[in-house]
Structures are given as C-alpha cells and as structure tokens.
C-alpha cells in the first residue's frame, strides 16, 4: 500500500526484517491529523501480522519525533458535532492501542520534540530510546484540553504519582529526566541514537518471536493485578502451553546442543 504521511523501510533479511516506520510530515513536526492517524494504525496492524517482520522501529523525519496533534485539526474536531468529535477521538485512541498491543516488539526512536500524542507514541512502544536532545511533555492543559487517549500508556510508563505532576504542569521533560521516571529506557548522544536502537534490535533478534509476543501478552495479563490463585494458575497454563511449542523445543534443544537457535541470524 502507498502512504502519504508515513514511509516503511525494511532492513535486514527478507524473512526476518526490521520495519522502520517513519512519520513523514516533517514540515509540521510530524503532527497528527486524520491521515497520519489512519495510516499509522493501518501500517502497524499490517506489520504486526507480517510473519517476515521481527520488530518495528517508530521514528520521525525532520527535526522532531512528533509534536502531537495538529492544532488546526484539533480545533476542527472541537467545532464538530459530538458524534463526529467522539468518532475522531476513538480513531486516535485505536492508534495507541494498536501500537501498544502490536504482536511485534516496538521501539520508539525519539529525537527532538515528543509532545502530547508524540509522548503517547513513545510510551505506547515496548522500548523507548531517546536522544540527549529529545524532550517530552503532556502539554495539553496549556491548550485547555487533556491528554486523554494517551493517558493509559503514559500513566503505565511513568506511574500515577509523576502523572499528577506532568499532566497538570505541562512541564518539558528532558531526556535524562525521562529515563529517571521510566519513560525512556536509554538515552544516547544524537550520533549514537541509531547505534543504541540497533543494540536493542540485535537483542530482540536473539529471542524467539512467538515467545516475545507471549511475553508481552503475559505482562498485560499480570501487571497491576492482585496475586490471586487464579492469576498463579493462569501463569502456570501459559508456561505449560508455550513449552509444548516447536519454537520452545528448538530453543531448548539449541541451548543444550550449544548452537544458535533456528530463528537467529549469524
């Protein structure tokens, strides 16, 4: 499919590629509008279902990762009927959920500004790597609105206590601070940003793809839940089920035979 607001770049082997998903509205700092929301959602769903894709790197062309919602578009939604306004908000919410629940590992490559929805994208990815020159913010209150559809993912990343601060003050969050509060996993100098992304990619390629998807699903199942007998039993079912898969048999056999697993690339 041809896209107008994004680009997909494949790197690596044809049967085990890394998909670099570039937001390409550089002239407006990759701000969201209806087209970008729709195309990102479509591309993430397609890449998540593509057996040849091992991981997805989300990045932005130009000076910024993403400046959040296009303000002219946001103003138009506020002037629309409640039905149309709600439909647009639901489409935006679907984007973040599609990213957060993607079947493939996702890495946010953040440089420049990641504001509002841009910070939401970084939080929704499994892994976030930020340039030392990156900055984040939930700036919505300065515009008289709230970071609603990104809130489940930002609160998950930085916690309830930090969210009370940043949702209400709209302060800029420097890259080092983003790592301190759990938003960014690693921070790198601009000329080392891609090398840090590549290091995470290499680590991901060493793992079993089905096991990685099951691991992400496991986290969603156990996070922020009381440890009950039902939860413990669910985890037992999960390990019993995956131990019986061909991928697990190959991984365990490869380890015992001191050879690389079949899914790795030498």
C-alpha positions in Angstrom: 0.0 0.0 0.0 1.2 3.5 -0.8 1.0 6.0 2.1 1.0 9.8 2.0 2.2 10.6 5.6 4.4 7.7 6.5 7.2 5.6 5.0 8.1 2.0 5.7 11.8 1.0 5.4 12.8 -2.7 5.6 16.2 -3.5 7.0 17.8 -6.9 7.4 17.0 -10.3 5.9 13.9 -10.6 3.7 12.4 -13.3 6.0 13.4 -11.6 9.3 13.3 -7.9 8.7 13.2 -4.9 10.9 10.5 -2.4 9.8 11.4 1.2 10.3 8.1 3.1 10.3 8.8 6.8 9.6 6.3 9.5 10.3 6.8 11.9 7.3 5.1 15.2 8.0 8.4 16.9 8.7 7.1 20.4 7.8 4.7 20.3 10.8 7.0 18.3 13.1 5.0 15.1 12.4 1.9 16.4 14.0 -1.2 14.1 13.9 -4.1 14.7 11.6 -6.7 12.3 10.3 -4.5 10.9 7.6 -1.5 10.2 9.8 -3.6 8.6 12.4 -5.3 6.3 9.9 -2.1 5.4 8.1 -0.1 4.7 11.2 -2.9 2.5 12.5 -3.2 0.6 9.2 0.6 0.1 8.9 1.1 -1.1 12.5 -1.7 -3.6 12.1 -0.2 -4.9 8.8 3.3 -5.1 10.1 2.1 -6.8 13.3 0.5 -9.5 11.1 3.5 -9.9 8.8 5.4 -13.0 9.6 8.6 -11.7 8.0 8.8 -8.7 10.4 10.7 -9.3 13.7 10.4 -5.8 15.2 9.2 -2.3 14.4 11.1 0.9 14.9 8.9 4.0 15.1 10.7 7.2 14.1 10.1 10.7 12.7 11.5 12.6 9.8 12.8 16.1 10.2 13.6 17.9 13.4 11.1 16.2 15.7 9.8 12.8 16.6 6.2 14.2 16.8 4.7 17.4 18.1 1.4 15.7 18.9 -1.9 16.6 17.4 -2.1 19.2 14.6 -3.8 22.1 16.4 -5.9 23.2 13.4 -7.2 19.6 13.1 -7.8 19.5 16.9 -9.7 22.8 16.7 -11.9 21.5 13.9 -12.8 18.4 15.9 -13.9 20.6 18.8 -16.2 22.5 16.5 -17.7 19.3 15.0 -20.8 17.6 16.3 -20.4 15.5 19.4 -20.9 12.3 17.3 -18.1 13.3 14.8 -15.9 14.6 17.6 -16.2 11.3 19.5 -15.6 9.2 16.4 -12.3 11.1 15.7 -11.2 10.6 19.3 -11.9 6.9 19.1 -9.9 6.6 15.9 -7.0 8.3 17.7 -7.4 6.0 20.7 -7.4 3.0 18.4 -3.9 4.1 17.1 -2.4 4.0 20.5 -4.0 0.7 21.4 -2.9 -0.9 18.1 0.7 0.2 18.8 0.6 -0.9 22.5 -0.8 -4.3 21.6 1.2 -4.9 18.5 2.3 -8.6 18.1 5.9 -7.5 17.3 8.3 -5.7 19.6 8.2 -2.0 19.1 11.0 0.6 19.6 10.4 4.3 19.7 13.4 6.2 18.3 12.9 9.7 19.8 14.8 12.8 18.7 13.7 16.4 19.1 10.2 17.0 20.4 7.8 14.3 21.5 4.9 16.3 22.7 1.3 15.3 23.6 0.5 12.5 21.3 4.2 12.2 20.4 4.9 11.4 24.0 2.0 9.0 23.9 3.6 7.1 21.0 6.9 6.8 22.9 5.0 5.5 26.0 3.0 3.0 24.0 6.1 1.4 22.4 7.7 -1.5 24.2 11.1 0.2 24.3 12.0 3.9 24.1 15.4 5.2 23.1 15.8 9.0 23.3 18.4 11.4 22.0 20.0 13.6 24.7 18.4 16.4 22.8 14.9 15.0 22.9 12.2 16.5 25.1 8.8 15.3 26.1 5.7 16.9 27.5 2.0 16.3 28.1 1.3 19.9 27.2 -2.5 19.6 26.7 -3.6 21.7 29.7 -1.9 24.8 28.1 -4.5 24.5 25.4 -7.4 23.9 27.7 -7.6 20.1 26.9 -6.4 16.9 28.5 -4.1 14.0 27.5 -7.0 11.6 27.4 -6.4 8.9 24.8 -2.6 8.7 25.6 -3.2 8.6 29.4 -3.4 4.8 29.8 0.0 4.4 28.2 1.8 7.4 29.8 0.5 6.5 33.3 1.6 2.9 32.7 5.1 4.2 31.8 5.7 6.9 34.4 3.3 6.0 37.1 0.4 7.7 38.8 2.4 10.0 41.0 4.5 11.5 38.2 1.4 11.8 36.0 -0.3 14.1 38.5 2.7 16.4 38.1 3.2 16.4 34.4 -0.4 16.2 33.3 -1.1 19.4 35.3 2.1 21.4 34.9 2.8 20.6 31.2 6.5 20.9 32.0 9.0 19.9 29.4 10.8 16.7 30.4 14.4 16.4 29.3 15.7 13.1 28.1 17.7 12.3 31.2 14.6 13.0 33.4 12.5 10.9 31.0 14.8 8.0 31.8 14.7 8.6 35.5 10.9 8.4 35.6 10.6 5.3 33.3 9.6 6.9 30.0 12.8 6.3 28.2 14.8 3.1 28.6 18.1 4.5 27.3 19.4 7.9 26.3 22.1 8.4 23.7 24.0 11.2 22.1 22.4 12.1 18.7 25.2 10.5 16.7 24.8 7.3 18.7 21.0 7.1 18.7 20.8 4.6 15.8 23.5 2.5 17.3 21.5 2.2 20.5 18.4 1.3 18.5 20.5 -1.3 16.7 21.7 -2.8 20.0 18.1 -3.3 21.1 17.3 -4.8 17.7 20.2 -7.3 18.0 19.0 -8.3 21.4 15.4 -8.8 20.1 16.6 -10.9 17.2 18.2 -13.4 19.6 14.8 -14.2 21.2 12.1 -16.4 19.9 9.4 -14.4 18.1 6.5 -16.3 19.5 8.0 -16.2 23.0 8.4 -12.4 22.7 4.7 -12.0 21.7 3.7 -14.3 24.5 5.9 -12.3 26.9 4.2 -9.0 26.0 0.8 -10.7 26.5 1.9 -12.0 29.8 2.9 -8.6 31.1 -0.5 -7.2 30.1 -2.2 -10.1 32.0 -0.3 -9.8 35.3 0.5 -6.0 35.6 -1.3 -4.2 38.3 -3.3 -7.2 39.3 -3.5 -8.8 42.8 -1.6 -12.0 43.1 -4.5 -14.5 43.4 -4.8 -18.2 42.9 -6.5 -17.6 39.6 -3.5 -15.5 38.4 -1.0 -18.0 39.5 -2.9 -20.7 37.7 -3.0 -18.6 34.6 0.8 -18.2 34.6 1.2 -22.0 35.0 -1.1 -22.6 32.0 0.9 -20.1 30.0 4.3 -21.7 30.6 2.9 -25.2 30.0 1.3 -24.2 26.7 4.4 -22.5 25.3 6.8 -25.3 26.5 5.0 -27.5 24.1 5.5 -25.3 21.0 8.0 -26.1 18.3 9.8 -22.8 19.0 10.4 -23.8 22.6 11.6 -27.3 21.7 14.0 -25.7 19.2 15.2 -23.1 21.7 15.8 -25.6 24.5 17.5 -28.1 22.1 19.7 -25.5 20.6 20.9 -24.4 24.0 21.6 -27.9 25.1 23.5 -28.6 21.9 25.4 -25.3 22.2 24.3 -24.0 18.8 22.3 -20.9 17.7 18.5 -21.3 17.6 17.0 -21.6 14.1 15.4 -18.1 14.3 18.8 -16.3 14.8 21.0 -14.9 12.2 24.8 -15.4 12.4 
